[in-house]
Amino acid sequence: MVHYYVSKVRHVSQKPSLCVNCGKYDLKDDAVLATTGSSEKYADYVPSTLCLSCETLMIITPHPGAVVGINHSIGNQVTIRDN
């Protein structure tokens, strides 16, 4: 089991090749399951990329103001850090 930490959440319009926060390449695709939607009942999963260096979760969505839900994927855990 892997435990991931998220300190920041950023919306991006396309899959990043490097972190939008720190500029590093230490990225993990879909380490965290992210959802967007008007409510939990009407949420859809969207791709995400987590920077393992600075713990920034980049949600890939064309809707920058979308409500985001964060869940752990099977066999993993996720903790949201309060900075």
RAJOKA-V383872 format. One record per pair of residues at least 24 apart in sequence whose C-alpha atoms are under 10 Angstrom apart, sorted by the first residue. I is the first residue (numbers start at 1). J is the second residue. Records with the same first field share a line. If there is no record, write none. Layout:
I: J, J
//
This chain:
1: 74, 75, 76, 77
2: 31, 72, 73, 74, 75, 76, 77, 78
3: 31, 72, 75, 76, 77, 78, 79
4: 31, 32, 50, 51, 52, 55, 72, 76, 77, 78, 79, 80
5: 32, 50, 51, 52, 54, 55, 56, 57, 77, 78, 79, 80, 81
6: 32, 50, 51, 52, 54, 55, 56, 57, 58, 70, 78, 79, 80, 81, 82
7: 54, 55, 56, 57, 79, 80, 81, 82, 83
8: 50, 51, 54, 55, 56, 57, 58, 80, 81, 82, 83
9: 50, 55, 56, 57, 58, 59, 68, 70, 80
10: 48, 49, 56, 57, 58, 59, 60, 64
11: 48, 57, 58, 59, 60, 61, 62, 63, 64, 65, 66, 68
12: 48, 49, 57, 58, 59, 60, 61, 62, 63, 64
13: 58, 59, 60, 61, 62, 63, 64
14: 47, 48, 58, 59, 60, 61, 62
15: 47, 48, 49, 58, 59, 60, 61
16: 48, 49, 50, 58, 59, 60
17: 49
18: 49, 51
19: 49, 50, 51, 52, 53, 54, 55, 56, 57, 58
20: 51, 56, 57, 58
21: 51, 53, 54, 55, 56, 57, 58
22: 51, 53, 54, 55, 56
23: 51, 53, 54
24: 51, 52, 53, 54
25: 51, 52, 53
26: 50, 51, 52, 53, 54, 55
27: 51, 52, 53, 54, 55, 56, 57, 58
28: 52, 57
29: 57, 58
30: 57, 58, 59, 72, 73
31: 57, 71, 72, 73, 74, 76, 77, 78
32: 57, 58, 59, 70, 71, 72, 73, 74, 76, 77, 78
33: 59, 69, 70, 71, 72, 73, 74, 78
34: 58, 59, 60, 68, 69, 70, 71, 72, 73
35: 59, 61, 66, 67, 68, 69, 70, 71
36: 61, 63, 65, 66, 67, 68, 69, 70
37: 66, 67, 68, 69
38: 66, 67, 68
39: 67, 68, 69
40: 67, 68, 69
43: 67, 68, 69
44: 68, 69
45: 69, 70
55: 80, 81
//
